[in-house]
Every structure is written in C-alpha cells, then in structure tokens.
Amino acid sequence: NWGYIYAALPRAAGGGILNANASALASSEATRGGFIRGGAAGLPMADDARMPRTVSDAWVVASAAWDLPAPALVPGSKPHTGVVLLAYDDIVAISLDGVPTPGAWRGNDTDPGSTAALNSLLGSLSDSDARAALSLHADAFDTQLKAELISVGGPRFAAVGELAYRQTLGAHVLVRDRGTGELAHLSRECGSGDDILTMDVIIDSLPFFLHFGTDLLQAQLRPLLKLATNMTRYPWPHAYAPHDMGQYPIADAYDGGSQETMPIEETGNAMVMILAIAQKNGSTAFADKWWGIITRWAGYLVAEGLFPAKQLSSDDFDGPLANSTNLAAKAIIGIGAYGALCHMKPDCDTSVAATYNATARSYAARWQQLAAASDGHLKLCYQCDDDSWGMHYSLWFDQLLGLELFPPTLYVQLKAFCADRTQPWGLPLDPRHNFTIQPWQTWMYSLPGYTLPEFEAAFEPTAKWVDATPDRCPLADWYKTDSPHRVGFEARSMWGGIYSRLFTHKPGFEGYLFS
C-alpha cells in the first residue's frame, strides 16, 4: 500500500551481455512503445518521477532489456540466462505493538534511501554459478512437493496445492520484533476486514505450515500469546484467547475492546495449534513458556465448551449461534489437547493429564447424544431441527492430533452424508446456504476412510471450480456450490489448509507421522 518498487539489472562487467542503462520505471507508452520503436536504446533514460499517482494515470511499467549474443538466437542453442530484480520495499512493514518494524529481510535498516539489502541480493544473483545452484535447489523443492501432493491427492489436487503454496505465503509479512529479535509472521485478512493474525485464519493454514516445520507457526502465535499474557502495551482482561492483533498495518495488540470476540473458537484453536507444534517438534518447549495461560484456557473450555453460549464462531457471517455442534467439538478437542500436552510435559502431573483426557472423552460421548438427530446424523446445533446439518470440520483436528476422542463409526457416517449433499462446485457449509469454505471442505475429505480415488473424486469439484470460475481474482475461500462464482474472501492464506491431506494418522498421543 506504500513504499517503493524496484526493477534492477546488474551492471555488466567488461561490456558483457547486459545493457546497463536498459531498465526504467515509466509509462507503458514510454517503455513498451519505446522498445518497439528502438529496442533497448528506445527505453527512457530515466525513471518517471511523477509520483505518487493513481495506477490508471499513465500506467507504469517496470521494464528491463537484454542484449542477447548471436548464438542464443539460433534455434536449438543452449538457453541463455540473465537476472533482473523486481522488488517491493515497504520500508516499514508493520507497526508491531506500537513499534515501526521493517520486513525481516531488511534487518534494522529503516532508512528510506538505503538499498543495501537489495544490492547485496542482486550481487549474489549476478554470479552465474550461485544462480544455477539456487535454481537447482528450487527445482528440486518443486519436484518433491509436487510428488508429495500427487501421492496423497492426485494430479488435480497437486495443481491446486501449488497455487495455494504461493497464496498462503503471500498473505503474510515476516518481521523481527525490534525488542526481542524474535520473528513475527503476520497474516493479513485480505478481502475480509484486514485483521492481522486472526486466530481462526492462522488455524486454517495450520496444515501448510505444519508440513514444512514449526518456526513460522510459532512466529504467528507468539504475538497473540504475548497479548494474552499482558506482555504488550494493552492489557488483555479475558479468560479466553484473543481473536486478532489489530488491523493491518497496525498490529497494536488489544485495541481497547473493539476486536471481534470468538471465545470458544479462538481458545480451542490455540490449544490445537500449541499441541500440534509440540507433536511436530517432539517437545513441549514452546508450550512451556506459556503454560500458565494454556492452563487457564483449558479450564475455560472445561467450564464453557460442552454447551457453548450464543456466540460467534469462524463462520461469523452467519451470526452468533448457541450450542453449535461444530464449536462444541472444537472445545472438546481443545480439552483433550491440554491433556495430551500435559502427558508430553515432563514436569506435569500425570493425574492432571488423565483428568483432562477423561473429561474430553466424557464430553465427546455426551456431545454425540446432544447433537444427534432422530436418524443419527449430526445437527447444526443441539436445539436445531432434525433437518438441520452442518460441515463439522473441527473433527479433523481429532485425527490430526491422534486424540481419538470420537469413534470411527462417526467418520463412516459423515463420509456418506457429505457425498449425498455435494453440489456441482462443492459441499455446502450447511443447508441455509449454497456456498462453501475452503479449507473446511477439504478437511472433511481428509477424515479417515477416503482412499486416494475417493479423495480425488471428492476434491474434483474444488479443482473444477478453480479452473472454471469466471471471477478473475486470487483464490477465494468463500464461494458458491451451485455456480462457479466467488462470494468473497479473496487472496487469503486459508487455502494452505488443503494440505491436510498430507497427514497420515498414527495412534496414541504422539499424533501424526510427519515427512
């Protein structure tokens, strides 16, 4: 939204292949038109300094031109490579708890005129051997990830997963806390209010970040945990977890009480993610620092989780709902997560772990009775009519964490129920609307019992929607199931959640086997 755009070429040594003057930021007519008329010599000799201005005012183009040697123009010749650096420098990326903070790539350099970091990067890329090594490394990563995605979900799933990779990372900004030096990885609710580090957005991309490691996931949770433990300039007076860290680009922690509240939703989300980090790392080291607030949240879920009061959940566009079946399931899993954490933590009383585990199992059995319709399917809420139903996607966390609080027969029932209600472009969230949300839909197909061909068939409406939607925008995670149109929520990190399919169950408290 602010800052500087750079287009840069390395200067050619000894009159090499690069035209050192053949780059410019100027209008489309001056750059494209100039090149058509005169090649590299036709490009402007200087950037167009009439700024700031609107995009539609003499549309600006970042241009670069190379002089290719004659052999490179012969059909069948060896490919010829060069390098151009395109960069966006926002100088100050975020205000983190009142402190202007640059992107992590900049270090502590906030001088608007400084291009030291960019020059260093450009210099390293100018070395052909270093560039070739980087290219090989990137190609190997791409090949491995694509193979992993195909192996668990098929080629169509892999294609969407590759798109989701770019969008999931692109919806974040990485900074370093200028006080502690710790990384903070801040998500932005693009297309839905611009909230920063929304807890129920972080958990939707959990499978993506968990697959690759926990460093960035910890960097997402750490600012929210600091807020909850009053380590920020604003106090947090509630017994439940925060919803977000502010509105982009101001991550000012608690904003005087005006942030959206989702008590059960966000508290359950936090418990799930903290256990997932511990299981991935094989250690509760991250949880240990926040054990006091984690214990407080576990008690809150025990007291409030089985019968959630009328409140918002992640599908806040439908308004508050009491005794939400999906929300209660998340609370129960959060209670079980605390028991599992205590089980892993060397200095935690084993009787405490057993008590929370028993409470979670007792609640899960009661939940099945409260949520069941007369024909046995799960209703949208306890008091809802028998013809109500919902996409009870929170159950996937029971499988992710290996808690096994809910019986296998439940997943068999859900598999058949989802198949019967899938529309041409996906599985509706519930019978009130003809729209769906990603990644929740894919979480349903990541529950036990789906063979590879069955998962491919279940995911096909999603892949088809990505192909066919006429809405020219980044991937929207809220879209219709009876037509190929989006509803909203574009360019968010939620699509990283479809990586749920990469996880394979391992019984017991150890959770999942990770590649």
C-alpha positions in Angstrom: 0.0 0.0 0.0 3.0 2.3 0.3 6.8 2.2 -0.3 8.9 1.7 -3.4 9.0 -0.6 -6.4 12.4 -1.5 -7.8 13.4 -3.0 -11.2 17.2 -3.5 -11.3 19.7 -5.2 -13.5 23.3 -5.9 -12.5 25.9 -3.8 -14.3 27.7 -5.8 -16.9 31.4 -6.2 -16.4 33.6 -5.5 -19.4 30.7 -4.8 -21.7 29.1 -8.2 -21.1 25.6 -9.1 -22.3 23.6 -6.6 -20.2 22.8 -3.1 -21.3 23.4 -1.3 -18.1 21.0 1.5 -19.0 18.2 -0.7 -20.3 15.9 -0.6 -17.3 13.3 2.0 -16.4 10.1 2.6 -14.4 7.9 4.7 -16.7 4.6 4.8 -18.5 3.6 1.9 -20.8 3.9 4.1 -23.8 7.4 5.2 -22.9 8.7 1.7 -22.1 6.8 -0.8 -24.3 6.3 1.7 -27.0 10.0 2.8 -26.8 11.2 -0.7 -27.0 9.0 -1.5 -30.0 10.4 1.6 -31.8 14.0 1.4 -30.9 14.9 -1.7 -28.8 16.9 -1.2 -25.6 18.0 2.1 -26.9 14.4 3.2 -27.1 13.8 2.9 -23.4 13.6 6.0 -21.3 17.0 7.2 -19.9 15.5 8.0 -16.5 12.6 6.8 -14.3 9.3 8.7 -14.4 9.5 10.6 -11.1 5.9 11.9 -11.2 4.7 10.1 -8.1 2.6 9.3 -6.2 -0.2 8.9 -8.7 -3.1 6.5 -9.4 -2.5 3.3 -11.3 -4.7 4.4 -14.2 -2.7 7.7 -14.7 -0.2 6.8 -17.4 0.1 3.1 -16.4 3.6 2.5 -15.0 5.6 -0.4 -16.3 8.8 -1.8 -14.8 11.0 -2.6 -17.8 14.3 -4.3 -18.4 16.1 -5.3 -21.7 19.0 -7.6 -22.5 21.4 -7.7 -25.5 21.4 -11.4 -26.4 24.6 -12.8 -28.1 24.0 -14.1 -31.6 24.4 -17.8 -30.7 21.5 -17.5 -28.3 19.2 -16.7 -31.2 19.9 -19.9 -33.1 17.2 -22.5 -32.8 18.2 -25.4 -30.6 21.0 -23.5 -29.0 21.8 -23.6 -25.2 19.4 -21.4 -23.2 20.8 -18.1 -22.2 20.1 -16.7 -18.8 20.3 -13.4 -17.1 18.9 -11.8 -14.0 16.5 -8.9 -13.2 15.5 -8.0 -9.7 11.9 -6.9 -9.1 11.4 -5.8 -5.6 8.8 -4.1 -3.3 10.3 -2.2 -0.4 7.8 -1.1 2.1 10.5 0.4 4.4 8.3 -0.1 7.5 6.2 -3.3 7.0 4.1 -3.1 10.2 3.6 -1.3 13.5 4.1 -4.1 16.0 2.8 -3.2 19.4 3.4 0.5 18.6 7.0 0.0 17.2 7.5 0.7 13.5 9.1 -2.5 12.2 10.7 -3.3 8.8 10.5 -6.5 7.0 12.8 -9.2 8.3 14.8 -9.2 5.1 15.8 -5.6 5.9 17.2 -6.2 9.3 17.0 -3.0 11.3 17.7 -0.8 8.3 14.7 1.7 8.1 16.5 4.3 6.0 14.1 5.0 3.1 17.1 5.8 0.8 19.0 2.6 1.6 19.2 -0.1 -1.0 22.0 -2.1 0.7 20.0 -5.3 1.2 18.7 -5.2 -2.4 22.2 -4.5 -3.8 23.5 -7.5 -1.8 20.8 -9.7 -3.2 21.3 -8.5 -6.7 25.1 -9.1 -6.4 24.6 -12.7 -5.2 22.2 -13.4 -8.1 24.6 -12.0 -10.6 27.0 -14.9 -10.0 26.0 -17.5 -12.6 27.2 -20.4 -10.5 25.3 -19.2 -7.4 22.2 -18.6 -9.6 22.4 -22.1 -11.1 22.7 -23.7 -7.7 19.7 -21.7 -6.4 17.7 -22.7 -9.5 18.6 -26.4 -9.0 17.6 -26.2 -5.3 14.3 -24.5 -6.2 13.6 -27.1 -8.9 14.3 -30.0 -6.5 11.9 -28.5 -3.9 9.2 -28.0 -6.5 9.6 -31.6 -7.8 9.5 -33.1 -4.3 6.4 -31.1 -3.2 4.5 -31.9 -6.3 5.3 -35.6 -5.9 4.1 -35.5 -2.3 0.8 -33.8 -3.3 0.2 -36.2 -6.1 0.9 -39.2 -3.9 -1.8 -38.3 -1.4 -4.3 -36.4 -3.6 -3.7 -36.9 -7.3 -2.5 -34.5 -10.0 -5.6 -32.2 -9.8 -5.1 -31.8 -6.0 -1.4 -31.1 -6.6 -2.1 -28.4 -9.2 -4.3 -26.6 -6.7 -1.8 -27.2 -3.9 0.9 -25.4 -5.9 -1.4 -22.4 -6.3 -2.2 -22.5 -2.6 1.5 -22.5 -1.8 2.1 -19.1 -3.3 -1.0 -17.5 -2.0 -0.6 -18.9 1.6 2.9 -17.4 1.9 2.0 -14.2 0.1 -0.8 -13.4 2.6 1.8 -12.9 5.3 4.6 -10.4 6.2 7.7 -11.6 8.1 9.2 -9.1 10.6 11.6 -9.3 13.5 10.5 -7.9 16.9 12.8 -5.0 17.4 12.8 -5.5 21.2 13.4 -9.3 21.4 14.8 -10.1 17.9 12.1 -12.9 17.6 10.4 -13.5 14.3 6.7 -12.5 13.9 4.9 -13.9 10.9 1.8 -11.8 10.4 -1.2 -12.9 8.4 -3.5 -10.3 6.8 -7.2 -11.0 6.3 -7.1 -9.8 2.6 -10.7 -9.3 1.4 -12.3 -9.6 4.8 -11.5 -6.7 7.2 -7.7 -6.6 7.1 -7.4 -8.1 10.6 -3.8 -9.1 11.5 -3.0 -12.5 12.9 -6.6 -13.6 13.2 -6.5 -16.8 15.3 -9.2 -18.6 13.1 -7.3 -17.7 10.0 -4.0 -19.0 11.4 -5.5 -22.4 12.2 -6.9 -22.6 8.7 -3.4 -22.6 7.2 -2.1 -24.8 10.0 -1.6 -27.9 7.8 0.5 -26.0 5.3 2.9 -24.5 7.9 3.0 -27.7 10.0 4.0 -29.7 7.0 7.1 -27.6 6.5 8.1 -27.1 10.1 7.0 -25.0 13.1 9.2 -21.9 13.1 6.7 -19.8 11.1 3.8 -21.2 13.0 5.4 -20.3 16.3 6.1 -16.8 14.9 2.4 -16.5 14.2 1.2 -17.5 17.6 3.9 -15.7 19.7 2.4 -12.1 19.4 -1.1 -13.4 20.3 0.3 -15.2 23.3 2.2 -12.1 24.4 -1.1 -10.2 24.2 -2.9 -12.8 26.2 -0.3 -12.7 28.9 -0.2 -8.9 29.2 3.3 -8.6 27.7 2.0 -5.9 25.3 1.2 -2.3 26.0 -2.6 -3.1 26.2 -3.9 -5.4 28.9 -6.0 -8.5 28.0 -8.7 -8.9 30.6 -10.4 -12.0 29.3 -10.3 -15.7 30.3 -10.4 -16.7 26.6 -7.9 -16.3 23.7 -7.7 -13.2 21.5 -9.2 -13.0 18.1 -6.5 -10.9 16.4 -3.7 -8.4 16.8 -5.2 -5.4 15.2 -6.0 -4.1 11.7 -3.4 -4.1 9.0 -0.8 -2.5 9.2 -1.3 -1.6 12.8 -0.7 -4.7 15.0 -1.3 -2.8 18.2 -2.5 -5.8 20.2 -5.7 -5.3 22.1 -7.4 -2.2 20.7 -9.5 -1.1 23.7 -12.0 -3.9 23.5 -13.3 -3.3 19.9 -12.0 -6.5 18.4 -14.4 -9.3 17.3 -14.8 -11.9 20.1 -15.0 -15.7 19.4 -14.3 -17.1 22.9 -14.6 -20.9 22.3 -13.4 -20.7 18.7 -10.1 -19.0 19.3 -9.4 -20.7 22.6 -9.9 -24.1 21.0 -7.8 -23.1 18.0 -4.9 -22.0 20.2 -4.9 -25.3 22.1 -4.9 -27.4 18.9 -2.0 -25.4 17.4 0.1 -25.5 20.5 -0.2 -29.3 20.8 0.4 -29.7 17.0 3.7 -27.7 17.4 4.7 -29.9 20.4 4.0 -33.1 18.5 5.8 -32.0 15.4 8.9 -31.0 17.5 8.7 -33.9 19.9 8.9 -31.3 22.8 6.7 -29.0 24.8 9.5 -26.3 24.8 7.3 -23.8 23.0 4.3 -24.5 25.3 6.4 -24.4 28.5 6.9 -20.6 28.2 3.1 -20.1 28.0 2.0 -22.8 30.4 0.1 -20.5 32.7 -2.2 -19.1 30.1 -2.6 -22.5 28.4 -3.8 -24.0 31.7 -6.2 -21.1 32.2 -7.6 -21.7 28.7 -8.1 -25.4 29.3 -10.1 -24.6 32.4 -12.2 -22.1 30.4 -13.0 -24.8 27.8 -14.0 -27.3 30.5 -16.4 -24.7 32.0 -17.9 -23.3 28.8 -17.2 -25.8 26.0 -19.8 -28.5 26.1 -22.7 -26.1 25.9 -21.3 -23.0 24.1 -23.2 -19.9 24.9 -24.7 -17.9 22.0 -21.5 -16.5 20.3 -19.7 -16.1 17.0 -17.5 -18.8 15.5 -15.3 -18.7 12.4 -18.3 -18.6 10.1 -19.2 -15.2 11.7 -21.1 -14.2 8.5 -24.0 -16.3 9.8 -24.1 -14.5 13.1 -24.0 -16.0 16.7 -25.4 -19.4 17.5 -25.8 -21.2 20.8 -24.9 -24.8 21.3 -23.1 -25.0 18.0 -22.2 -28.7 17.3 -19.0 -27.8 15.5 -17.9 -25.3 18.1 -18.5 -27.7 20.9 -16.4 -30.3 19.1 -13.6 -27.9 18.9 -13.8 -27.2 22.6 -13.8 -30.9 23.4 -10.7 -31.4 21.2 -9.1 -28.4 22.9 -9.6 -30.0 26.3 -8.1 -33.2 25.0 -5.2 -31.3 23.6 -4.3 -29.9 27.0 -4.4 -33.4 28.4 -2.0 -34.6 25.6 0.3 -31.6 26.3 0.4 -32.4 30.0 1.1 -36.1 29.1 4.1 -34.9 27.0 5.4 -32.3 29.5 8.0 -34.0 31.8 7.0 -31.9 34.9 3.2 -32.1 34.5 1.3 -34.3 37.0 0.2 -37.4 35.2 -3.1 -37.3 37.1 -3.8 -33.9 35.6 -3.3 -35.3 32.1 -5.6 -38.2 32.9 -8.3 -35.9 34.3 -8.4 -33.7 31.2 -8.3 -36.7 28.9 -11.2 -38.3 30.8 -13.2 -35.1 30.7 -12.7 -34.8 26.9 -13.8 -38.4 26.4 -16.8 -37.9 28.6 -17.8 -34.7 26.8 -17.3 -36.4 23.4 -19.8 -39.1 24.3 -22.3 -36.6 25.7 -21.8 -34.4 22.6 -22.8 -37.3 20.3 -26.1 -37.6 22.2 -26.8 -33.9 22.2 -26.0 -33.3 18.5 -27.7 -36.4 17.0 -30.9 -36.1 15.0 -33.5 -38.8 15.2 -31.9 -40.6 12.2 -28.4 -40.3 13.8 -26.9 -37.5 11.7 -25.3 -34.5 13.4 -27.4 -31.4 13.6 -26.2 -27.9 13.2 -26.8 -27.2 16.9 -28.2 -29.1 19.8 -31.6 -27.4 19.7 -31.8 -27.2 15.9 -34.5 -29.1 13.9 -33.8 -32.6 12.8 -33.4 -31.5 9.2 -30.5 -29.2 10.0 -26.9 -30.3 9.4 -23.5 -28.8 9.1 -20.0 -29.3 7.9 -18.4 -30.4 11.2 -14.9 -29.8 10.1 -13.5 -29.3 13.6 -13.5 -33.1 13.9 -10.4 -33.3 11.6 -8.3 -31.9 14.5 -9.1 -35.1 16.5 -7.5 -37.0 13.7 -4.6 -34.6 13.2 -3.6 -34.8 16.9 -4.2 -38.5 17.3 -6.6 -38.0 20.3 -9.2 -40.4 19.0 -12.0 -38.8 21.1 -14.7 -39.6 18.6 -15.4 -43.1 17.3 -14.5 -44.4 13.7 -18.2 -45.1 13.1 -18.8 -41.3 13.2 -16.5 -40.7 10.3 -18.1 -43.5 8.2 -21.4 -41.8 8.7 -20.0 -38.4 7.8 -18.4 -39.7 4.6 -21.8 -40.9 3.3 -23.6 -37.8 4.5 -21.2 -35.5 2.7 -21.4 -37.5 -0.6 -25.2 -37.2 -0.6 -25.1 -33.4 -0.2 -22.2 -32.4 -2.5 -23.3 -29.9 -5.3 -21.6 -29.3 -8.6 -19.0 -27.0 -7.2 -18.6 -28.4 -3.7 -20.0 -29.3 -0.3 -22.2 -26.6 1.2 -21.4 -25.4 4.7 -24.9 -26.1 5.9 -28.5 -26.2 4.4 -29.0 -22.5 4.9 -26.8 -21.5 2.0 -25.4 -22.7 -1.3 -21.8 -21.8 -0.6 -18.7 -23.5 0.9 -15.5 -22.5 2.6 -12.0 -23.8 1.9 -10.2 -25.4 3.6 -13.0 -26.8 5.7 -14.4 -28.7 2.8 -11.1 -30.5 2.2 -10.8 -31.2 6.0 -14.0 -33.3 5.7 -12.4 -35.3 2.9 -9.2 -35.7 5.0 -11.1 -37.6 7.7 -10.4 -41.4 7.9 -11.9 -43.7 5.3 -11.1 -41.9 2.0 -9.0 -43.9 -0.4 -6.9 -42.0 -3.0 -9.6 -42.4 -5.8 -12.3 -41.4 -3.3 -10.4 -38.3 -2.3 -9.7 -37.4 -5.9 -13.4 -37.7 -6.7 -14.4 -35.7 -3.6 -11.8 -32.9 -4.4 -12.7 -32.7 -8.1 -15.5 -30.1 -7.6 -12.8 -27.8 -6.0 -10.3 -28.3 -8.8 -13.1 -27.8 -11.3 -14.1 -24.5 -9.6 -10.5 -23.2 -9.7 -10.4 -24.0 -13.4 -13.9 -22.6 -14.3 -14.6 -19.6 -12.1 -15.0 -16.5 -14.3 -14.1 -14.3 -11.3 -10.6 -13.0 -12.2 -9.1 -12.6 -8.7 -6.8 -14.6 -6.4 -8.3 -17.8 -5.0 -11.4 -17.0 -2.9 -12.0 -19.3 0.0 -15.7 -18.4 0.2 -17.5 -19.4 -3.0 -20.8 -20.8 -4.3 -21.6 -24.5 -4.7 -24.3 -24.1 -7.3 -22.4 -21.9 -9.6 -18.7 -21.2 -10.2 -18.7 -17.7 -8.6 -17.0 -16.4 -5.5 -18.8 -14.9 -2.6 -15.8 -13.1 -1.1 -12.6 -13.6 1.0 -10.0 -13.4 -1.8 -6.2 -13.8 -1.6 -6.2 -15.2 2.0 -3.9 -17.8 3.5 -6.8 -20.2 4.2 -6.1 -22.3 1.1 -3.0 -23.6 2.8 -5.4 -25.7 4.8 -5.9 -28.1 1.9 -2.5 -29.6 2.8 -4.5 -31.5 5.5 -4.5 -34.4 3.1 -0.7 -34.8 3.6 -1.1 -36.1 7.1 -1.3 -39.8 7.9 -2.6 -41.0 11.3 -0.5 -42.5 14.0 -2.5 -43.8 17.0 -1.8 -42.5 20.5 -0.6 -39.2 21.9 2.4 -39.0 19.6 0.0 -37.7 16.9 0.9 -37.8 13.2 3.8 -39.1 11.3 5.4 -36.1 9.5 7.5 -36.2 6.4 
